[in-house]
Amino acid sequence: MKNTTNNTVLAENLIEANSFFKRFKGLMFTKNLPPQSALYIKPCKGIHTYFMNYNIDVLYLDNNNKILSIDENMEPRKVGKFRKKAVTVIELSSGRIRETKTQIGQVVEIIKEGGV
């Protein structure tokens, strides 16, 4: 997954949550999210961090993968804001947004196995 606006790699390992159960479970009960991994949740307009033991960074994207909103360093046991215009959420390891200088308005390219 890449930020095409500033040409930085956000994550090399993309974990898809595209079924009801995968979206529901998300990162619950996991020990960590490796720095080069991301959880790609679609469709999604909001998240929570219940049953998690670590902080995450969160990107909320529209239909064109433009970043509408960001939650940096979101703590466990919190509820993120509901983003009505979001269609996709990407969860990253905490600090990844700052490391890659990712900002609202930038565009993300989702690269799945075998291409985009």
C-alpha positions as a LaTeX table, in Angstrom:
\begin{tabular}{lrrr}
\hline
Residue & $x$ (\AA) & $y$ (\AA) & $z$ (\AA) \\
\hline
Met1 & 0.00 & 0.00 & 0.00 \\
Lys2 & 1.39 & 3.34 & $-1.06$ \\
Asn3 & 0.71 & 7.03 & $-0.50$ \\
Thr4 & 0.80 & 8.20 & $-4.12$ \\
Thr5 & 0.76 & 11.88 & $-3.20$ \\
Asn6 & 4.12 & 11.83 & $-1.42$ \\
Asn7 & 5.38 & 8.53 & $-2.94$ \\
Thr8 & 5.87 & 6.67 & 0.35 \\
Val9 & 5.12 & 3.04 & 1.22 \\
Leu10 & 2.60 & 2.82 & 4.05 \\
Ala11 & 2.68 & $-0.97$ & 4.34 \\
Glu12 & 4.14 & $-3.91$ & 2.44 \\
Asn13 & 1.80 & $-6.53$ & 3.92 \\
Leu14 & $-1.90$ & $-5.82$ & 3.39 \\
Ile15 & $-4.37$ & $-7.84$ & 5.45 \\
Glu16 & $-7.87$ & $-7.66$ & 3.98 \\
Ala17 & $-10.99$ & $-7.62$ & 6.12 \\
Asn18 & $-13.68$ & $-7.88$ & 3.46 \\
Ser19 & $-16.21$ & $-10.27$ & 5.01 \\
Phe20 & $-18.57$ & $-9.60$ & 7.90 \\
Phe21 & $-16.60$ & $-11.77$ & 10.31 \\
Lys22 & $-13.19$ & $-10.39$ & 9.29 \\
Arg23 & $-14.45$ & $-6.81$ & 9.60 \\
Phe24 & $-16.04$ & $-7.58$ & 12.97 \\
Lys25 & $-12.89$ & $-9.25$ & 14.36 \\
Gly26 & $-10.39$ & $-6.78$ & 12.89 \\
Leu27 & $-7.33$ & $-6.67$ & 15.13 \\
Met28 & $-9.13$ & $-7.78$ & 18.29 \\
Phe29 & $-7.12$ & $-10.19$ & 20.44 \\
Thr30 & $-3.94$ & $-9.75$ & 18.40 \\
Lys31 & $-0.63$ & $-9.07$ & 20.15 \\
Asn32 & 0.61 & $-6.41$ & 17.72 \\
Leu33 & 0.51 & $-5.10$ & 14.18 \\
Pro34 & 3.97 & $-5.32$ & 12.58 \\
Pro35 & 5.33 & $-1.96$ & 11.32 \\
Gln36 & 5.06 & $-2.89$ & 7.63 \\
Ser37 & 1.55 & $-4.37$ & 7.91 \\
Ala38 & $-1.89$ & $-2.81$ & 7.57 \\
Leu39 & $-5.48$ & $-3.96$ & 7.99 \\
Tyr40 & $-7.66$ & $-2.91$ & 5.04 \\
Ile41 & $-11.34$ & $-2.82$ & 6.07 \\
Lys42 & $-13.94$ & $-2.42$ & 3.32 \\
Pro43 & $-16.68$ & $-1.36$ & 3.58 \\
Cys44 & $-16.17$ & 0.63 & 6.79 \\
Lys45 & $-17.12$ & 4.04 & 8.16 \\
Gly46 & $-15.83$ & 3.75 & 11.71 \\
Ile47 & $-13.84$ & 1.54 & 14.05 \\
His48 & $-13.21$ & 0.70 & 17.69 \\
Thr49 & $-10.17$ & $-0.63$ & 19.52 \\
Tyr50 & $-11.93$ & $-2.79$ & 22.10 \\
Phe51 & $-10.09$ & $-6.00$ & 23.00 \\
Met52 & $-6.81$ & $-4.61$ & 21.66 \\
Asn53 & $-3.63$ & $-4.12$ & 23.69 \\
Tyr54 & $-1.75$ & $-1.62$ & 21.54 \\
Asn55 & $-2.21$ & 1.74 & 19.81 \\
Ile56 & $-2.82$ & 2.10 & 16.06 \\
Asp57 & $-2.93$ & 4.80 & 13.39 \\
Val58 & $-6.11$ & 4.98 & 11.30 \\
Leu59 & $-6.87$ & 6.34 & 7.81 \\
Tyr60 & $-10.46$ & 6.89 & 6.59 \\
Leu61 & $-10.74$ & 6.89 & 2.78 \\
Asp62 & $-13.43$ & 7.84 & 0.26 \\
Asn63 & $-14.36$ & 6.03 & $-2.99$ \\
Asn64 & $-11.25$ & 7.44 & $-4.70$ \\
Asn65 & $-8.91$ & 6.40 & $-1.83$ \\
Lys66 & $-8.49$ & 10.02 & $-0.81$ \\
Ile67 & $-7.78$ & 10.42 & 2.91 \\
Leu68 & $-10.79$ & 12.08 & 4.56 \\
Ser69 & $-9.72$ & 11.79 & 8.17 \\
Ile70 & $-6.90$ & 10.48 & 10.37 \\
Asp71 & $-6.69$ & 9.13 & 13.92 \\
Glu72 & $-3.09$ & 8.95 & 15.09 \\
Asn73 & $-1.98$ & 6.78 & 17.99 \\
Met74 & $-5.51$ & 5.61 & 18.81 \\
Glu75 & $-5.46$ & 3.88 & 22.18 \\
Pro76 & $-7.07$ & 0.53 & 23.08 \\
Arg77 & $-10.68$ & 0.48 & 24.31 \\
Lys78 & $-11.70$ & 3.58 & 22.30 \\
Val79 & $-14.34$ & 4.28 & 19.67 \\
Gly80 & $-13.31$ & 6.28 & 16.62 \\
Lys81 & $-15.60$ & 8.90 & 15.12 \\
Phe82 & $-18.10$ & 7.70 & 12.52 \\
Arg83 & $-17.05$ & 9.13 & 9.13 \\
Lys84 & $-20.21$ & 9.27 & 7.01 \\
Lys85 & $-18.34$ & 9.75 & 3.70 \\
Ala86 & $-15.73$ & 7.06 & 4.36 \\
Val87 & $-15.96$ & 3.76 & 2.49 \\
Thr88 & $-12.67$ & 2.21 & 3.60 \\
Val89 & $-10.57$ & 2.24 & 6.75 \\
Ile90 & $-6.90$ & 1.35 & 6.98 \\
Glu91 & $-5.35$ & 0.48 & 10.33 \\
Leu92 & $-1.58$ & 0.89 & 10.60 \\
Ser93 & 0.97 & 0.43 & 13.35 \\
Ser94 & 1.19 & 3.43 & 15.64 \\
Gly95 & 3.60 & 6.08 & 14.37 \\
Arg96 & 3.35 & 5.03 & 10.72 \\
Ile97 & 1.34 & 8.12 & 9.69 \\
Arg98 & 3.98 & 10.44 & 11.15 \\
Glu99 & 6.88 & 8.39 & 9.72 \\
Thr100 & 5.43 & 8.60 & 6.20 \\
Lys101 & 4.24 & 12.22 & 6.51 \\
Thr102 & 0.74 & 11.13 & 5.51 \\
Gln103 & $-1.95$ & 13.85 & 5.64 \\
Ile104 & $-5.63$ & 14.46 & 4.98 \\
Gly105 & $-6.30$ & 15.02 & 1.26 \\
Gln106 & $-3.53$ & 12.70 & 0.07 \\
Val107 & $-4.33$ & 9.59 & $-2.01$ \\
Val108 & $-3.56$ & 5.97 & $-1.18$ \\
Glu109 & $-3.01$ & 3.20 & $-3.71$ \\
Ile110 & $-4.24$ & $-0.19$ & $-2.53$ \\
Ile111 & $-2.03$ & $-2.93$ & $-3.97$ \\
Lys112 & $-3.41$ & $-6.43$ & $-3.52$ \\
Glu113 & $-1.65$ & $-9.68$ & $-4.38$ \\
Gly114 & $-1.20$ & $-9.79$ & $-8.12$ \\
Gly115 & $-1.67$ & $-6.02$ & $-8.59$ \\
Val116 & $-4.04$ & $-3.22$ & $-7.69$ \\
\hline
\end{tabular}
